[in-house]
């Protein structure tokens, strides 16, 4: 039988962009933004200097050196037994991130083939059975079943099924088999 | 009314990769491959030294300097009035091509926003109303209406609607409005 497909986001889902963003932003801005202080804020509220934020995101190696989210590697390896996994990451806004994202996946997720990596802008034409993402802008319009992965900016959103970590994501998906 | 969507391939459709490939391949290999000599051949027959071919495709600036296909710019500008255009290009196999493709589009097609650019491997999860591509591996499994753009390697394929150039593509698509 054909495996069901899952589109999995990178930033905030496989990669802990929050930690890296806080560190770089504070260093550049002299602020003391912390994980706790930004809970429930929109990204543009949490990192209010947009020019600085874009500068940070355009920095060489920013995306290449992101920490991996806890349990992400083992979870994808396990899910791959029963699902076809596609990595679907918004990246074309920041061209320097493109090759870095492919290299990052190659380092931590070498079992994901290049055929299954998609770097995009909008995710509106992505059609998979499930989409795991931290942004409403992607989940609200996805063609399959949306699964919201908890991030600071989405804790007050209640209209999607939520998973707080990779263990919960695997448990939910395996329930559907 | 929501505009119908078109996924448009880059290599062989917007960009004349055939001309560039022949030039680079012959220079590296001392061969005399020509447009005429490869008509109807599969890519692996036309460029039989696979290692050399991969080397050429991995060369810095190979994709950045591709010539634009005749009438492509004007055609996309015109189609954009009635359709939503997504550029969908297989690129993750060659990471050096990723940023080059975005820059190339920025130079020749500045009216295409980053939101509408998708760099992928397989196109199997792309869901648009139309897909314009030169490869059966993409068209055979696409979710919308496949439109085959003529290239040397597909001239003997007869199972898809064919357009030989951008003027024909526009004429067909505007007929469907």
Boltz contact constraints between the chains, C-beta under 6 A:
constraints:
  - contact:
      token1: [A, 86]
      token2: [B, 125]
      max_distance: 6.0
  - contact:
      token1: [A, 92]
      token2: [B, 102]
      max_distance: 6.0
  - contact:
      token1: [A, 92]
      token2: [B, 114]
      max_distance: 6.0
  - contact:
      token1: [A, 92]
      token2: [B, 117]
      max_distance: 6.0
  - contact:
      token1: [A, 93]
      token2: [B, 114]
      max_distance: 6.0
  - contact:
      token1: [A, 95]
      token2: [B, 99]
      max_distance: 6.0
  - contact:
      token1: [A, 95]
      token2: [B, 102]
      max_distance: 6.0
  - contact:
      token1: [A, 98]
      token2: [B, 98]
      max_distance: 6.0
  - contact:
      token1: [A, 98]
      token2: [B, 99]
      max_distance: 6.0
  - contact:
      token1: [A, 99]
      token2: [B, 95]
      max_distance: 6.0
  - contact:
      token1: [A, 99]
      token2: [B, 98]
      max_distance: 6.0
  - contact:
      token1: [A, 102]
      token2: [B, 92]
      max_distance: 6.0
  - contact:
      token1: [A, 102]
      token2: [B, 95]
      max_distance: 6.0
  - contact:
      token1: [A, 114]
      token2: [B, 92]
      max_distance: 6.0
  - contact:
      token1: [A, 114]
      token2: [B, 93]
      max_distance: 6.0
  - contact:
      token1: [A, 114]
      token2: [B, 121]
      max_distance: 6.0
  - contact:
      token1: [A, 115]
      token2: [B, 121]
      max_distance: 6.0
  - contact:
      token1: [A, 115]
      token2: [B, 122]
      max_distance: 6.0
  - contact:
      token1: [A, 116]
      token2: [B, 121]
      max_distance: 6.0
  - contact:
      token1: [A, 117]
      token2: [B, 92]
      max_distance: 6.0
  - contact:
      token1: [A, 117]
      token2: [B, 121]
      max_distance: 6.0
  - contact:
      token1: [A, 118]
      token2: [B, 120]
      max_distance: 6.0
  - contact:
      token1: [A, 119]
      token2: [B, 119]
      max_distance: 6.0
  - contact:
      token1: [A, 120]
      token2: [B, 118]
      max_distance: 6.0
  - contact:
      token1: [A, 121]
      token2: [B, 114]
      max_distance: 6.0
  - contact:
      token1: [A, 121]
      token2: [B, 115]
      max_distance: 6.0
  - contact:
      token1: [A, 121]
      token2: [B, 116]
      max_distance: 6.0
  - contact:
      token1: [A, 121]
      token2: [B, 117]
      max_distance: 6.0
  - contact:
      token1: [A, 122]
      token2: [B, 115]
      max_distance: 6.0
  - contact:
      token1: [A, 125]
      token2: [B, 86]
      max_distance: 6.0
  - contact:
      token1: [A, 125]
      token2: [B, 126]
      max_distance: 6.0
  - contact:
      token1: [A, 125]
      token2: [B, 127]
      max_distance: 6.0
  - contact:
      token1: [A, 125]
      token2: [B, 128]
      max_distance: 6.0
  - contact:
      token1: [A, 126]
      token2: [B, 125]
      max_distance: 6.0
  - contact:
      token1: [A, 127]
      token2: [B, 125]
      max_distance: 6.0
  - contact:
      token1: [A, 127]
      token2: [B, 127]
      max_distance: 6.0
  - contact:
      token1: [A, 128]
      token2: [B, 125]
      max_distance: 6.0
